[in-house]
Amino acid sequence: MHNQDIVKKEEAFWTQRYLENQTGWDIGKPSTPLKAYIDQLENKNLKILIPGAGNAYEAEYLFNKGFKNVYVLDISREPLEAFHNRIQDFPSNQTIQGDFFNHKAQYDLILEQTFFCSFPPTKSNRQEYAEKMNDLLKANGKLVGLWFNFPLSTDMEKRPFGGSKEEYNNYLTPFFNLKTFEKCFNSIESRKGNELFGIFIKK
Protein backbone atom coordinates (compact mmCIF):
# COMPACT_ATOMS: atom_id res chain seq x y z
CA MET A 1 0.00 0.00 0.00
CA HIS A 2 1.38 3.41 -0.92
CA ASN A 3 1.59 6.12 1.71
CA GLN A 4 0.10 9.57 1.15
CA ASP A 5 3.42 11.26 0.36
CA ILE A 6 4.08 8.85 -2.53
CA VAL A 7 0.50 9.18 -3.77
CA LYS A 8 0.65 12.99 -3.74
CA LYS A 9 3.99 12.99 -5.55
CA GLU A 10 2.68 10.65 -8.27
CA GLU A 11 -0.56 12.61 -8.61
CA ALA A 12 1.38 15.87 -9.03
CA PHE A 13 3.71 14.29 -11.60
CA TRP A 14 0.92 12.95 -13.81
CA THR A 15 -1.29 16.02 -13.45
CA GLN A 16 1.63 18.18 -14.62
CA ARG A 17 2.18 15.91 -17.62
CA TYR A 18 -1.47 16.32 -18.66
CA LEU A 19 -1.52 20.08 -18.03
CA GLU A 20 1.62 20.51 -20.15
CA ASN A 21 0.27 18.11 -22.78
CA GLN A 22 3.33 15.88 -22.36
CA THR A 23 1.41 12.75 -23.24
CA GLY A 24 3.48 11.07 -25.91
CA TRP A 25 2.06 7.66 -24.96
CA ASP A 26 -1.46 8.83 -25.88
CA ILE A 27 -2.35 7.58 -29.38
CA GLY A 28 -5.84 9.12 -29.43
CA LYS A 29 -7.69 5.84 -29.89
CA PRO A 30 -7.81 2.29 -28.49
CA SER A 31 -4.55 0.43 -29.12
CA THR A 32 -4.90 -2.20 -31.84
CA PRO A 33 -4.03 -5.26 -29.70
CA LEU A 34 -6.52 -4.36 -26.97
CA LYS A 35 -9.21 -3.45 -29.51
CA ALA A 36 -8.77 -6.89 -31.12
CA TYR A 37 -9.06 -8.56 -27.72
CA ILE A 38 -12.18 -6.55 -26.82
CA ASP A 39 -13.77 -7.44 -30.17
CA GLN A 40 -13.81 -11.15 -29.27
CA LEU A 41 -15.35 -10.67 -25.80
CA GLU A 42 -18.93 -11.90 -25.67
CA ASN A 43 -19.99 -11.39 -22.04
CA LYS A 44 -21.16 -7.78 -21.80
CA ASN A 45 -21.69 -8.15 -18.04
CA LEU A 46 -17.99 -8.51 -17.23
CA LYS A 47 -16.83 -6.13 -14.52
CA ILE A 48 -13.76 -4.51 -16.06
CA LEU A 49 -11.09 -2.22 -14.60
CA ILE A 50 -8.66 -0.09 -16.58
CA PRO A 51 -6.01 1.23 -14.16
CA GLY A 52 -3.85 4.22 -15.05
CA ALA A 53 -6.50 4.79 -17.69
CA GLY A 54 -5.50 8.29 -18.78
CA ASN A 55 -7.85 9.37 -21.57
CA ALA A 56 -9.33 5.87 -21.46
CA TYR A 57 -10.01 5.22 -25.15
CA GLU A 58 -10.38 1.50 -24.41
CA ALA A 59 -13.08 2.29 -21.84
CA GLU A 60 -14.89 4.46 -24.38
CA TYR A 61 -14.69 1.67 -26.95
CA LEU A 62 -16.01 -0.90 -24.46
CA PHE A 63 -18.83 1.39 -23.33
CA ASN A 64 -19.93 2.08 -26.90
CA LYS A 65 -19.98 -1.67 -27.58
CA GLY A 66 -22.42 -2.23 -24.72
CA PHE A 67 -20.10 -3.07 -21.83
CA LYS A 68 -21.70 -1.04 -19.06
CA ASN A 69 -19.74 -2.44 -16.11
CA VAL A 70 -16.47 -0.70 -16.95
CA TYR A 71 -14.42 1.22 -14.38
CA VAL A 72 -11.57 3.62 -15.08
CA LEU A 73 -8.98 4.50 -12.47
CA ASP A 74 -6.36 7.22 -12.64
CA ILE A 75 -4.29 9.02 -10.03
CA SER A 76 -4.88 12.38 -11.76
CA ARG A 77 -8.23 14.13 -12.12
CA GLU A 78 -7.26 15.85 -15.40
CA PRO A 79 -7.70 12.92 -17.83
CA LEU A 80 -10.84 11.74 -16.02
CA GLU A 81 -12.48 15.12 -16.54
CA ALA A 82 -11.48 15.07 -20.20
CA PHE A 83 -12.93 11.56 -20.47
CA HIS A 84 -16.26 12.72 -19.00
CA ASN A 85 -16.39 15.67 -21.35
CA ARG A 86 -15.98 13.22 -24.24
CA ILE A 87 -18.42 10.53 -23.04
CA GLN A 88 -20.97 12.43 -20.99
CA ASP A 89 -23.28 9.48 -20.38
CA PHE A 90 -20.54 7.33 -18.82
CA PRO A 91 -21.53 6.81 -15.15
CA SER A 92 -19.55 9.19 -12.94
CA ASN A 93 -19.32 6.60 -10.15
CA GLN A 94 -17.37 4.37 -12.55
CA THR A 95 -14.54 6.86 -12.94
CA ILE A 96 -12.28 6.77 -9.92
CA GLN A 97 -9.53 9.19 -9.03
CA GLY A 98 -7.15 7.34 -6.78
CA ASP A 99 -4.00 5.33 -6.35
CA PHE A 100 -4.09 1.85 -7.86
CA PHE A 101 -2.15 0.37 -4.96
CA ASN A 102 -4.78 1.60 -2.48
CA HIS A 103 -7.82 0.67 -4.60
CA LYS A 104 -10.31 -1.84 -3.18
CA ALA A 105 -12.79 -3.76 -5.36
CA GLN A 106 -13.01 -6.98 -7.36
CA TYR A 107 -13.16 -7.43 -11.11
CA ASP A 108 -13.56 -10.15 -13.74
CA LEU A 109 -11.05 -8.53 -16.08
CA ILE A 110 -8.31 -5.92 -15.76
CA LEU A 111 -7.00 -4.35 -18.96
CA GLU A 112 -3.33 -3.35 -18.75
CA GLN A 113 -2.28 -0.61 -21.17
CA THR A 114 1.45 -0.40 -20.28
CA PHE A 115 0.41 0.82 -16.81
CA PHE A 116 3.07 -1.42 -15.26
CA CYS A 117 5.70 0.63 -17.09
CA SER A 118 4.45 3.99 -15.79
CA PHE A 119 5.66 3.97 -12.19
CA PRO A 120 9.22 3.88 -10.77
CA PRO A 121 10.55 0.38 -11.52
CA THR A 122 11.70 -0.62 -8.07
CA LYS A 123 11.54 -4.29 -7.18
CA SER A 124 9.05 -3.51 -4.39
CA ASN A 125 6.75 -1.55 -6.76
CA ARG A 126 6.75 -4.31 -9.35
CA GLN A 127 6.19 -7.01 -6.74
CA GLU A 128 3.34 -4.98 -5.23
CA TYR A 129 1.80 -4.52 -8.69
CA ALA A 130 1.61 -8.30 -9.20
CA GLU A 131 0.13 -8.85 -5.74
CA LYS A 132 -2.41 -6.04 -6.17
CA MET A 133 -3.53 -7.25 -9.60
CA ASN A 134 -4.15 -10.66 -8.07
CA ASP A 135 -6.02 -9.11 -5.16
CA LEU A 136 -8.31 -7.06 -7.42
CA LEU A 137 -9.39 -10.02 -9.54
CA LYS A 138 -12.19 -12.45 -8.76
CA ALA A 139 -11.53 -16.19 -8.89
CA ASN A 140 -10.33 -17.10 -12.42
CA GLY A 141 -10.22 -13.40 -13.28
CA LYS A 142 -7.94 -12.25 -16.11
CA LEU A 143 -5.20 -9.68 -16.41
CA VAL A 144 -4.90 -8.87 -20.11
CA GLY A 145 -2.88 -6.29 -21.94
CA LEU A 146 0.36 -4.75 -23.05
CA TRP A 147 3.78 -4.47 -21.46
CA PHE A 148 6.67 -2.57 -23.03
CA ASN A 149 9.45 -4.79 -24.32
CA PHE A 150 12.67 -2.80 -24.18
CA PRO A 151 15.58 -2.70 -21.73
CA LEU A 152 15.09 -1.07 -18.36
CA SER A 153 17.48 1.88 -18.07
CA THR A 154 19.02 3.21 -14.86
CA ASP A 155 17.16 6.52 -15.28
CA MET A 156 14.46 6.53 -12.58
CA GLU A 157 12.65 9.53 -14.08
CA LYS A 158 12.35 8.69 -17.78
CA ARG A 159 8.93 7.12 -18.22
CA PRO A 160 7.69 4.77 -19.57
CA PHE A 161 10.03 2.27 -18.01
CA GLY A 162 10.89 -0.89 -19.85
CA GLY A 163 11.38 -4.49 -18.97
CA SER A 164 11.60 -7.96 -20.46
CA LYS A 165 9.27 -10.91 -20.85
CA GLU A 166 11.41 -12.86 -18.39
CA GLU A 167 11.30 -10.12 -15.77
CA TYR A 168 7.55 -9.61 -16.04
CA ASN A 169 7.01 -13.37 -15.80
CA ASN A 170 9.10 -13.51 -12.63
CA TYR A 171 6.75 -11.05 -10.95
CA LEU A 172 3.47 -12.38 -12.34
CA THR A 173 3.76 -16.17 -12.38
CA PRO A 174 3.60 -16.61 -8.57
CA PHE A 175 0.07 -15.18 -8.78
CA PHE A 176 -1.11 -16.05 -12.29
CA ASN A 177 -1.27 -18.91 -14.75
CA LEU A 178 0.08 -17.83 -18.11
CA LYS A 179 -2.24 -18.29 -21.08
CA THR A 180 -0.19 -16.32 -23.59
CA PHE A 181 2.63 -13.78 -23.44
CA GLU A 182 4.27 -12.98 -26.75
CA LYS A 183 5.51 -10.11 -28.88
CA CYS A 184 2.58 -8.25 -30.40
CA PHE A 185 1.91 -8.97 -34.05
CA ASN A 186 -0.55 -6.06 -34.38
CA SER A 187 1.13 -3.15 -32.58
CA ILE A 188 0.76 0.31 -34.03
CA GLU A 189 3.70 1.25 -36.27
CA SER A 190 5.55 3.35 -33.70
CA ARG A 191 5.50 0.49 -31.17
CA LYS A 192 6.30 -2.45 -33.45
CA GLY A 193 8.63 -4.88 -31.70
CA ASN A 194 8.35 -2.98 -28.41
CA GLU A 195 5.17 -4.50 -26.97
CA LEU A 196 4.29 -7.82 -25.39
CA PHE A 197 0.66 -8.97 -25.31
CA GLY A 198 -0.28 -11.15 -22.37
CA ILE A 199 -3.24 -13.00 -20.89
CA PHE A 200 -2.76 -14.05 -17.27
CA ILE A 201 -5.39 -15.96 -15.25
CA LYS A 202 -5.56 -15.60 -11.48
CA LYS A 203 -4.34 -18.72 -9.63
C-alpha positions as CSV (number, residue, x, y, z in Angstrom):
1,M,0.0,0.0,0.0
2,H,1.4,3.4,-0.9
3,N,1.6,6.1,1.7
4,Q,0.1,9.6,1.1
5,D,3.4,11.3,0.4
6,I,4.1,8.9,-2.5
7,V,0.5,9.2,-3.8
8,K,0.7,13.0,-3.7
9,K,4.0,13.0,-5.6
10,E,2.7,10.7,-8.3
11,E,-0.6,12.6,-8.6
12,A,1.4,15.9,-9.0
13,F,3.7,14.3,-11.6
14,W,0.9,13.0,-13.8
15,T,-1.3,16.0,-13.5
16,Q,1.6,18.2,-14.6
17,R,2.2,15.9,-17.6
18,Y,-1.5,16.3,-18.7
19,L,-1.5,20.1,-18.0
20,E,1.6,20.5,-20.2
21,N,0.3,18.1,-22.8
22,Q,3.3,15.9,-22.4
23,T,1.4,12.8,-23.2
24,G,3.5,11.1,-25.9
25,W,2.1,7.7,-25.0
26,D,-1.5,8.8,-25.9
27,I,-2.3,7.6,-29.4
28,G,-5.8,9.1,-29.4
29,K,-7.7,5.8,-29.9
30,P,-7.8,2.3,-28.5
31,S,-4.6,0.4,-29.1
32,T,-4.9,-2.2,-31.8
33,P,-4.0,-5.3,-29.7
34,L,-6.5,-4.4,-27.0
35,K,-9.2,-3.4,-29.5
36,A,-8.8,-6.9,-31.1
37,Y,-9.1,-8.6,-27.7
38,I,-12.2,-6.6,-26.8
39,D,-13.8,-7.4,-30.2
40,Q,-13.8,-11.1,-29.3
41,L,-15.3,-10.7,-25.8
42,E,-18.9,-11.9,-25.7
43,N,-20.0,-11.4,-22.0
44,K,-21.2,-7.8,-21.8
45,N,-21.7,-8.1,-18.0
46,L,-18.0,-8.5,-17.2
47,K,-16.8,-6.1,-14.5
48,I,-13.8,-4.5,-16.1
49,L,-11.1,-2.2,-14.6
50,I,-8.7,-0.1,-16.6
51,P,-6.0,1.2,-14.2
52,G,-3.9,4.2,-15.0
53,A,-6.5,4.8,-17.7
54,G,-5.5,8.3,-18.8
55,N,-7.9,9.4,-21.6
56,A,-9.3,5.9,-21.5
57,Y,-10.0,5.2,-25.1
58,E,-10.4,1.5,-24.4
59,A,-13.1,2.3,-21.8
60,E,-14.9,4.5,-24.4
61,Y,-14.7,1.7,-26.9
62,L,-16.0,-0.9,-24.5
63,F,-18.8,1.4,-23.3
64,N,-19.9,2.1,-26.9
65,K,-20.0,-1.7,-27.6
66,G,-22.4,-2.2,-24.7
67,F,-20.1,-3.1,-21.8
68,K,-21.7,-1.0,-19.1
69,N,-19.7,-2.4,-16.1
70,V,-16.5,-0.7,-17.0
71,Y,-14.4,1.2,-14.4
72,V,-11.6,3.6,-15.1
73,L,-9.0,4.5,-12.5
74,D,-6.4,7.2,-12.6
75,I,-4.3,9.0,-10.0
76,S,-4.9,12.4,-11.8
77,R,-8.2,14.1,-12.1
78,E,-7.3,15.9,-15.4
79,P,-7.7,12.9,-17.8
80,L,-10.8,11.7,-16.0
81,E,-12.5,15.1,-16.5
82,A,-11.5,15.1,-20.2
83,F,-12.9,11.6,-20.5
84,H,-16.3,12.7,-19.0
85,N,-16.4,15.7,-21.4
86,R,-16.0,13.2,-24.2
87,I,-18.4,10.5,-23.0
88,Q,-21.0,12.4,-21.0
89,D,-23.3,9.5,-20.4
90,F,-20.5,7.3,-18.8
91,P,-21.5,6.8,-15.1
92,S,-19.6,9.2,-12.9
93,N,-19.3,6.6,-10.1
94,Q,-17.4,4.4,-12.5
95,T,-14.5,6.9,-12.9
96,I,-12.3,6.8,-9.9
97,Q,-9.5,9.2,-9.0
98,G,-7.1,7.3,-6.8
99,D,-4.0,5.3,-6.3
100,F,-4.1,1.9,-7.9
101,F,-2.2,0.4,-5.0
102,N,-4.8,1.6,-2.5
103,H,-7.8,0.7,-4.6
104,K,-10.3,-1.8,-3.2
105,A,-12.8,-3.8,-5.4
106,Q,-13.0,-7.0,-7.4
107,Y,-13.2,-7.4,-11.1
108,D,-13.6,-10.2,-13.7
109,L,-11.1,-8.5,-16.1
110,I,-8.3,-5.9,-15.8
111,L,-7.0,-4.3,-19.0
112,E,-3.3,-3.4,-18.7
113,Q,-2.3,-0.6,-21.2
114,T,1.5,-0.4,-20.3
115,F,0.4,0.8,-16.8
116,F,3.1,-1.4,-15.3
117,C,5.7,0.6,-17.1
118,S,4.5,4.0,-15.8
119,F,5.7,4.0,-12.2
120,P,9.2,3.9,-10.8
121,P,10.6,0.4,-11.5
122,T,11.7,-0.6,-8.1
123,K,11.5,-4.3,-7.2
124,S,9.0,-3.5,-4.4
125,N,6.7,-1.5,-6.8
126,R,6.7,-4.3,-9.3
127,Q,6.2,-7.0,-6.7
128,E,3.3,-5.0,-5.2
129,Y,1.8,-4.5,-8.7
130,A,1.6,-8.3,-9.2
131,E,0.1,-8.9,-5.7
132,K,-2.4,-6.0,-6.2
133,M,-3.5,-7.3,-9.6
134,N,-4.2,-10.7,-8.1
135,D,-6.0,-9.1,-5.2
136,L,-8.3,-7.1,-7.4
137,L,-9.4,-10.0,-9.5
138,K,-12.2,-12.5,-8.8
139,A,-11.5,-16.2,-8.9
140,N,-10.3,-17.1,-12.4
141,G,-10.2,-13.4,-13.3
142,K,-7.9,-12.3,-16.1
143,L,-5.2,-9.7,-16.4
144,V,-4.9,-8.9,-20.1
145,G,-2.9,-6.3,-21.9
146,L,0.4,-4.8,-23.1
147,W,3.8,-4.5,-21.5
148,F,6.7,-2.6,-23.0
149,N,9.4,-4.8,-24.3
150,F,12.7,-2.8,-24.2
151,P,15.6,-2.7,-21.7
152,L,15.1,-1.1,-18.4
153,S,17.5,1.9,-18.1
154,T,19.0,3.2,-14.9
155,D,17.2,6.5,-15.3
156,M,14.5,6.5,-12.6
157,E,12.7,9.5,-14.1
158,K,12.4,8.7,-17.8
159,R,8.9,7.1,-18.2
160,P,7.7,4.8,-19.6
161,F,10.0,2.3,-18.0
162,G,10.9,-0.9,-19.8
163,G,11.4,-4.5,-19.0
164,S,11.6,-8.0,-20.5
165,K,9.3,-10.9,-20.8
166,E,11.4,-12.9,-18.4
167,E,11.3,-10.1,-15.8
168,Y,7.6,-9.6,-16.0
169,N,7.0,-13.4,-15.8
170,N,9.1,-13.5,-12.6
171,Y,6.7,-11.1,-10.9
172,L,3.5,-12.4,-12.3
173,T,3.8,-16.2,-12.4
174,P,3.6,-16.6,-8.6
175,F,0.1,-15.2,-8.8
176,F,-1.1,-16.1,-12.3
177,N,-1.3,-18.9,-14.8
178,L,0.1,-17.8,-18.1
179,K,-2.2,-18.3,-21.1
180,T,-0.2,-16.3,-23.6
181,F,2.6,-13.8,-23.4
182,E,4.3,-13.0,-26.7
183,K,5.5,-10.1,-28.9
184,C,2.6,-8.2,-30.4
185,F,1.9,-9.0,-34.0
186,N,-0.5,-6.1,-34.4
187,S,1.1,-3.2,-32.6
188,I,0.8,0.3,-34.0
189,E,3.7,1.2,-36.3
190,S,5.6,3.4,-33.7
191,R,5.5,0.5,-31.2
192,K,6.3,-2.4,-33.5
193,G,8.6,-4.9,-31.7
194,N,8.4,-3.0,-28.4
195,E,5.2,-4.5,-27.0
196,L,4.3,-7.8,-25.4
197,F,0.7,-9.0,-25.3
198,G,-0.3,-11.2,-22.4
199,I,-3.2,-13.0,-20.9
200,F,-2.8,-14.1,-17.3
201,I,-5.4,-16.0,-15.2
202,K,-5.6,-15.6,-11.5
203,K,-4.3,-18.7,-9.6
